[in-house]
Amino acid sequence: MTGGAGYIGSFTVDALQSAGHDVVVYDNLCYGHRNAIDAELIECDVGDVQALDNCLGSRQFDAIIHFAAYIEAGQSMKEAGRFFENNTGNTIRLLNAAARHGIDKFVFSSTAAVYGNPVHLPIKESDPTVPTNVYGESKLQVERMLPWYDLVHGIRSVSLRYFNATGAALDGSKGQDHLPATHLLTVAIQAALGQRPNLPLYGTDYPTPDGTCIRDYVHVLDLASAHVLAVEHLARGGSSDVFNIGTGKGKSNLEVIRAVRKATGVDFSVETCDRRSGDPVQLAADPAKLQRTLDWQPRYSDLETIVGSAWDWHRTHPNGYSA
């Protein structure tokens, strides 16, 4: 598993192990954390082809789950080359290594950013993919390549298009520790903890009921369970496919802010800012295909559980894993 010491990756490690799978994590720890996982760690970069070959040739691997990527959509509009090189280029290197070593099952961490501004809601997997930022395009380019790797090399794949990943372990023991923090929920909680002077709110003039962006929030535990189902789908001989992971119910930025204020009891300051380049107005998934094909159901993705679990993590681990 590449990037397995990161936020979603570390939860997926736990979920796979609970389901009886053996996991090896391959991570350069650029954003990951060694003490977020209880699994074998190979500390290397996906861009290091020799290290990839050494790893994949060291034993018989059944499948690869590929998380390792840069994820900041706003930053991608300032550093296009860096995002394409890492997110697209390094995935090509990984797929070529998989082909060399006969690994024929591949689960790809994709994103709802491949859709751009949707033509209708909720979004289906068959809807147009027109990214509005480099991050989304860097992931879409990989999705476009995967059917060819299936045809030419027999590598069957599942691409999972995440909507907004949020939340933490229900006991507050594990959560998001990404610097700099960019996700609305994390930044709002940091403001509530006094770790930053305010929460920047990017755009209040969107064509939505309260003027702020709307996103589909899905708990990280539900995301992790989808990866287990995807691996097991491929292990049963399932065909390559693409799935949304979301709830189908969007929440606005202001709704999230109110939920954080309620959970924390802190009326933190909000600074209204201009819209960010490349931010879609509204995103909400149609998860019916994932539910139908892999029997996935979200169990923890209500806003109260998401915010409450994230608050428990951040208030007990104000410095993240370094504490």
C-alpha positions in Angstrom: 0.0 0.0 0.0 1.6 3.3 -1.1 0.9 6.3 1.2 -0.4 3.9 3.8 0.9 6.0 6.7 -1.3 9.0 5.7 -4.8 9.9 6.8 -7.0 7.6 4.7 -4.3 5.0 4.2 -3.7 4.4 7.9 -7.4 3.8 8.5 -7.4 1.4 5.5 -4.5 -0.5 7.0 -6.5 -1.1 10.1 -9.6 -2.1 8.1 -7.6 -4.6 6.0 -5.9 -6.1 9.0 -9.3 -6.5 10.7 -10.5 -8.3 7.6 -7.6 -10.8 7.8 -5.3 -9.3 5.2 -1.5 -8.8 5.5 -0.4 -5.3 4.7 3.0 -3.8 3.8 3.1 0.0 3.7 5.3 1.8 1.2 5.5 5.5 2.2 8.1 8.3 2.1 6.5 9.9 5.2 6.3 13.2 3.4 2.8 13.5 4.9 2.4 10.2 6.6 3.3 9.2 10.2 5.1 6.1 11.3 3.1 5.8 14.6 -0.2 6.0 12.7 0.1 2.4 11.6 0.9 -1.0 13.2 2.3 -2.6 10.1 5.5 -3.2 8.2 6.8 0.1 6.7 9.2 0.4 3.8 10.2 4.1 3.9 10.8 4.9 0.2 9.4 7.1 -2.6 7.1 5.9 -5.3 9.3 7.8 -7.8 12.3 5.6 -6.9 12.0 2.9 -9.5 14.8 0.7 -8.1 13.2 0.8 -4.6 9.9 -0.1 -6.1 11.4 -3.1 -7.9 13.2 -4.2 -4.7 10.0 -4.0 -2.7 7.7 -5.7 -5.2 10.3 -8.4 -5.9 10.9 -9.2 -2.2 7.7 -11.3 -1.9 4.5 -12.3 -3.6 2.0 -9.4 -3.4 -1.6 -10.0 -4.3 -2.7 -6.4 -4.9 -1.6 -2.7 -4.7 -3.6 0.1 -3.1 -2.3 3.4 -4.3 -2.9 6.4 -2.0 0.4 8.4 -2.4 -0.4 11.8 -3.9 -0.5 15.5 -3.4 -4.0 16.5 -2.5 -4.2 20.3 -2.2 -6.5 21.4 -5.0 -5.7 25.1 -4.5 -2.0 24.5 -4.5 -2.2 22.5 -7.7 -3.3 25.6 -9.5 0.1 27.2 -8.6 2.3 24.1 -9.1 0.9 22.2 -12.0 4.2 20.4 -12.9 4.7 19.2 -9.3 1.3 17.7 -9.1 1.4 16.0 -12.6 4.9 14.6 -11.9 3.9 13.1 -8.5 0.2 12.2 -9.0 0.3 11.0 -12.6 4.0 10.3 -13.3 4.7 8.3 -10.2 1.5 6.3 -10.8 2.8 5.3 -14.2 6.1 4.2 -12.6 4.1 2.1 -10.0 1.9 0.5 -12.7 4.9 -0.4 -14.8 6.5 -2.0 -11.7 3.3 -3.9 -11.0 3.4 -5.2 -14.6 7.0 -6.2 -14.3 6.3 -8.2 -11.1 3.0 -9.8 -12.2 0.7 -7.9 -9.7 -2.6 -7.9 -11.4 -4.9 -6.1 -8.9 -4.8 -2.3 -8.4 -7.0 -0.1 -6.2 -6.6 3.6 -7.1 -7.3 6.5 -4.7 -9.1 8.9 -7.0 -11.3 12.0 -6.3 -14.6 13.7 -7.0 -12.5 16.5 -8.4 -12.4 14.6 -11.7 -16.0 15.8 -12.3 -15.4 19.6 -12.0 -18.7 21.5 -11.9 -21.4 18.8 -12.2 -24.1 18.9 -14.8 -26.6 17.6 -12.3 -26.8 16.2 -8.7 -26.2 13.8 -7.3 -23.2 12.9 -9.5 -23.1 9.5 -11.3 -19.9 7.7 -12.4 -21.1 8.1 -16.0 -21.4 11.9 -15.8 -18.9 14.1 -17.7 -15.4 14.5 -16.2 -14.2 18.0 -16.7 -11.8 18.9 -13.8 -11.6 22.6 -12.8 -8.1 22.1 -11.1 -4.8 20.4 -11.8 -5.3 18.0 -8.9 -8.5 16.6 -10.4 -6.9 16.4 -13.9 -3.8 14.6 -12.5 -6.1 11.9 -11.1 -8.3 11.7 -14.2 -5.3 11.1 -16.3 -4.5 8.0 -14.3 -8.1 6.8 -14.5 -7.9 7.1 -18.3 -4.7 5.0 -18.3 -6.0 2.1 -16.1 -8.2 0.5 -18.8 -5.2 0.3 -21.1 -3.1 -1.4 -18.3 -6.0 -3.9 -18.0 -6.1 -4.5 -21.7 -2.3 -4.7 -22.3 -1.0 -6.1 -19.0 -4.0 -7.7 -17.4 -4.0 -5.4 -14.4 -7.6 -5.1 -13.2 -8.3 -2.0 -11.2 -10.9 -0.2 -9.1 -10.8 3.6 -9.0 -12.5 5.1 -5.9 -13.7 8.6 -6.4 -13.7 10.1 -2.9 -15.9 13.0 -2.0 -14.9 14.9 1.2 -13.0 12.6 3.5 -13.5 13.6 7.2 -13.7 12.3 10.7 -11.5 10.3 13.0 -11.5 7.1 15.1 -14.6 7.0 17.2 -12.5 6.8 20.4 -10.3 9.8 19.3 -7.2 7.7 19.0 -6.4 8.3 15.3 -7.2 11.1 12.9 -6.0 13.6 10.4 -2.5 15.1 10.8 -1.6 16.9 7.6 0.5 20.0 7.5 -0.5 22.5 6.3 -4.1 21.7 7.2 -6.4 22.5 4.2 -9.7 20.7 4.9 -12.5 22.9 6.2 -13.3 20.7 9.2 -9.7 20.5 10.4 -9.1 24.2 10.0 -12.3 25.0 11.9 -11.4 22.8 14.8 -7.9 24.4 14.9 -9.6 27.8 15.1 -11.8 26.5 18.0 -8.6 25.2 19.7 -7.0 28.6 19.4 -4.3 27.2 17.1 -5.1 29.8 14.5 -6.7 33.3 14.8 -9.7 32.5 12.6 -11.2 30.3 9.9 -10.9 31.6 6.4 -14.2 31.0 4.5 -13.5 31.1 0.8 -16.5 32.5 -1.0 -20.0 33.5 0.3 -21.5 34.4 -3.1 -22.0 30.9 -4.6 -25.4 30.1 -6.1 -26.4 27.9 -3.1 -29.0 28.5 -0.3 -26.5 30.1 2.1 -23.9 31.3 -0.5 -21.2 28.8 0.5 -19.8 25.7 -1.3 -21.6 22.4 -0.7 -19.7 19.2 -0.3 -20.6 15.5 0.4 -18.8 14.5 3.6 -17.9 10.8 4.1 -16.4 9.4 7.3 -12.9 8.0 6.9 -14.0 4.7 8.5 -16.6 4.3 5.7 -13.9 5.2 3.1 -11.6 2.5 4.5 -14.3 -0.1 4.4 -14.8 0.6 0.7 -11.1 -0.1 0.0 -11.4 -3.5 1.7 -14.5 -4.3 -0.5 -12.6 -3.2 -3.6 -9.7 -5.4 -2.9 -12.0 -8.4 -2.3 -14.0 -7.6 -5.4 -10.8 -7.9 -7.5 -9.7 -11.0 -5.6 -13.0 -12.7 -6.6 -12.2 -12.0 -10.2 -14.3 -8.9 -10.4 -13.8 -6.6 -13.4 -12.2 -3.2 -13.5 -14.6 -0.4 -12.5 -15.0 3.1 -11.1 -17.1 4.0 -8.0 -18.1 7.1 -6.2 -17.7 7.1 -2.4 -20.1 9.6 -0.8 -23.5 9.8 0.9 -25.5 11.7 -1.7 -26.2 14.4 0.9 -24.2 17.7 0.6 -23.5 20.0 3.5 -22.5 23.7 3.0 -19.5 25.3 4.5 -21.6 27.3 6.9 -23.4 24.1 8.0 -20.1 22.5 8.9 -19.0 25.7 10.7 -22.2 25.7 12.8 -21.7 22.0 13.6 -18.1 22.6 14.8 -19.3 25.5 17.0 -21.9 23.3 18.5 -19.6 20.4 19.2 -16.8 22.5 20.6 -18.8 25.2 22.4 -16.5 27.8 20.9 -17.7 30.7 18.8 -14.4 31.0 16.8 -13.8 33.9 14.3 -14.5 33.4 10.6 -12.8 35.5 8.0 -14.7 35.9 4.7 -12.3 35.6 1.7 -12.6 35.5 -2.1 -13.4 32.3 -3.8 -10.4 30.0 -4.5 -9.6 29.2 -8.1 -10.9 25.9 -9.3 -13.4 25.3 -6.5 -16.7 23.7 -7.8 -19.9 25.2 -6.5 -21.5 21.9 -5.3 -20.6 18.2 -5.1 -22.7 15.3 -4.0 -22.2 11.7 -4.9 -24.7 9.1 -6.2 -23.3 6.1 -4.3 -25.8 3.6 -5.7 -23.3 1.8 -7.9 -21.0 1.1 -5.0 -23.8 0.1 -2.8 -25.2 -2.2 -5.5 -22.0 -3.8 -6.7 -19.9 -4.0 -3.6 -22.7 -3.9 -0.9 -21.2 -0.8 0.7 -23.1 1.2 3.2 -22.0 4.3 5.1 -22.2 3.7 8.8 -20.5 6.8 10.3 -21.0 9.6 7.8 -23.6 11.7 9.5 -22.3 15.2 10.3 -22.6 14.8 14.1 -20.4 11.7 14.1 -17.9 13.2 11.7 -17.5 16.4 13.7 -17.6 14.7 17.1 -15.0 12.2 16.3 -12.7 14.8 14.7 -13.1 17.0 17.7 -12.2 14.2 20.1 -9.0 13.5 18.0 -7.8 17.1 17.7 -8.5 18.1 21.3 -6.7 15.1 22.7 -3.9 15.3 20.1 -3.5 19.0 19.5 -0.1 18.4 17.9 -1.2 15.3 16.0 0.9 12.2 16.1 4.0 14.1 17.3 2.3 14.5 20.7 
